Amino acid sequence: MKIHLNGHLVDERDAHISVLDRGFLFGDGVYELLRYFDGQGVGVEAHARRLARSLELARIRGFDSSRLGALCDGLLEANGLRDAVVYLQVTRGAGRVRAHVPTEPLVPTVVAMASPAEPIAALTAPQEVAAITAEDTRWRLCEIKTLSLMGNILHLLDADAQGANEALLHRDGFVGEGAYSNMALVRGGVLVTTPIAEEPPILHGTARADLLAAARHAGIPAEVRRIALTELADADELMITSSRRLVSAVTRLDGVPVRDGRAGPVTRALFARMRDDIAAAMHARAAHA
């Protein structure tokens, strides 16, 4: 496997990072994950904007997020991949000593890797997952896509121990997002998802934006508002969104089936619309290439 490391493509066995890198020492960095189908990235511009925002909020300087698309294209070409997931992280860099506050100007460390993933033709139905609910114990700056994911991982370990795949997190009686995803529900045929500018804080998910766009295109009414924890038990459908899976149906919550325990009609329709929108964009780009 070829790895992108600080502007160079190197073999995985030759990709070495200092033990003094702040990503290793403190989780002091940010990341992005992008989905590629047939060599074309999904929402690359949106990911680049979010990366720029994360870097700004984290006060990490020295990496131009507009390079994201070209970096990923080169990485896929070097690995002979067309359908893939690309993971990129940017840390604050490595100092000469371990210090909580850097004692010198640092050059960010940039690492990216690509792994094979299923082609768009394989996306025939939304994945069905089980979830738990849990009080959100993470920090509040969820807008920053930080490497510091121990809080998320602890929630996911709890979910795994209960035979679930995800944890839907709540604060003060309101649900925000999942440990690795954004969330939405359906009541009376209306899609409802949580806002990005109110409490509880959530990641500004690119797939969440795609979900809302798919609802508009499909003529499915949608609301963006706070979701009370008590609403989950009465929802007709529950779903989560992520760049890797588009939209997945939550068919079991806290050990109890959601309705009939299968992906509901709105979730299936939104999944199909998101997949078709991606395919249409791919076709349009290929026609203009």
WOVEN-V796113 format. One record per helix or strand of 3 or more residues. SS is the DSSP state (~ for helix, > for strand). FROM is the first residue (numbers start at 1). TO is the last residue. If there is no record, write none. Layout:
ss=SS from=FROM to=TO
ss=SS from=FROM to=TO
This chain:
ss=> from=2 to=5
ss=> from=8 to=11
ss=~ from=12 to=14
ss=~ from=22 to=26
ss=> from=29 to=37
ss=~ from=44 to=58
ss=~ from=65 to=79
ss=> from=84 to=91
ss=> from=109 to=116
ss=~ from=120 to=122
ss=> from=128 to=135
ss=~ from=150 to=161
ss=> from=166 to=171
ss=> from=174 to=178
ss=> from=182 to=187
ss=> from=190 to=193
ss=~ from=206 to=218
ss=> from=222 to=224
ss=~ from=229 to=234
ss=> from=237 to=242
ss=> from=246 to=253
ss=~ from=265 to=288
